[in-house]
Amino acid sequence: MKTNILLVSQELTYFKSVALRSLPKRYLHLAEDLAQDAILKSIEKIDQYDSAKGNFKSWLYRLTQNVCFDAIRKLNRLEIVPLSFDVVSSDYSSSENAHAIAAAEVKIIRRAMHHLNVRDRQLILCKFMFNLNGKEMSQLLDIPENQVNVYFQRAKARLKDLYVKAA
């Protein structure tokens, strides 16, 4: 258990990336706060983790998503409107031309991702952003393990088609 607590405390970037993916654009400014809340909650509930039910990383992912979803529900009830809608883009260390090309590619991929259904988007993110394997995705998304690879291949093909059409 002590090892798990140390692992949790060192994974702020993982929690933040999950929070960024789980929040709508208008709440992205809350990602770091919610990531820290998720860390605290995971430390408080570490004794509830059962390794027989799944991977520790999947448990952390789901816990972080739930923290974000709870915050969204709470904010929607309060009808709070964020002051800033700005999204901070990543800095690229290469030339301006490479930056422009990379930014255009990211924009096309994001546009294509928005056209995917929720399950396809989740499968793509789990595989490419969080590097989860089929068993972990199965547990996280409540999809039979033998179907995960089939669904993932179809989602990847749809994303590729949308990307080609948009490019």
GIPEZI-V890456 format. One record per pair of residues at least 24 apart in sequence whose ideal C-beta (glycine too) atoms are under 7 Angstrom apart, sorted by the first residue. I is the first residue (numbers start at 1). J is the second residue. D is the distance in Angstrom with one decimal. If there is no record, write none. Layout:
i->I j->J d->D
i->I j->J d->D
//
This chain:
i->1 j->46 d->6.1
i->4 j->46 d->5.6
i->4 j->49 d->6.9
i->4 j->56 d->6.4
i->5 j->43 d->5.9
i->5 j->46 d->6.0
i->8 j->39 d->5.9
i->8 j->42 d->5.0
i->8 j->43 d->5.8
i->8 j->60 d->7.0
i->9 j->39 d->6.8
i->12 j->39 d->6.8
i->15 j->39 d->5.7
i->15 j->64 d->5.3
i->17 j->129 d->6.9
i->18 j->61 d->5.6
i->18 j->64 d->4.2
i->18 j->65 d->6.5
i->19 j->64 d->6.0
i->19 j->68 d->5.4
i->21 j->125 d->5.8
i->21 j->129 d->6.7
i->22 j->64 d->7.0
i->22 j->65 d->4.8
i->22 j->68 d->4.0
i->22 j->69 d->6.9
i->23 j->68 d->5.5
i->23 j->72 d->7.0
i->25 j->85 d->6.9
i->25 j->87 d->6.4
i->26 j->82 d->5.4
i->26 j->85 d->6.1
i->27 j->72 d->6.4
i->27 j->75 d->6.7
i->27 j->82 d->6.5
i->28 j->87 d->6.0
i->29 j->82 d->6.2
i->29 j->84 d->6.2
i->30 j->71 d->6.5
i->34 j->67 d->5.6
i->34 j->68 d->5.3
i->34 j->71 d->5.6
i->35 j->64 d->7.0
i->37 j->67 d->5.4
i->38 j->63 d->6.0
i->38 j->64 d->4.1
i->38 j->67 d->4.4
i->41 j->67 d->6.0
i->54 j->139 d->4.1
i->55 j->136 d->5.0
i->55 j->139 d->6.8
i->57 j->136 d->6.7
i->58 j->136 d->4.9
i->58 j->139 d->5.2
i->58 j->140 d->4.7
i->61 j->130 d->6.6
i->61 j->140 d->6.0
i->62 j->140 d->6.2
i->108 j->163 d->6.2
i->108 j->166 d->4.9
i->108 j->167 d->5.7
i->109 j->163 d->6.5
i->111 j->166 d->5.6
i->112 j->159 d->5.7
i->112 j->162 d->3.7
i->112 j->163 d->4.8
i->112 j->166 d->5.6
i->113 j->159 d->6.9
i->115 j->162 d->5.2
i->116 j->155 d->6.6
i->116 j->158 d->6.0
i->116 j->159 d->6.3
i->119 j->151 d->6.7
i->120 j->155 d->3.6
i->120 j->158 d->6.0
i->123 j->151 d->5.8
i->123 j->152 d->4.8
i->123 j->155 d->4.8
i->124 j->155 d->5.5
i->124 j->156 d->6.9
i->124 j->159 d->6.0
i->127 j->152 d->6.1
//
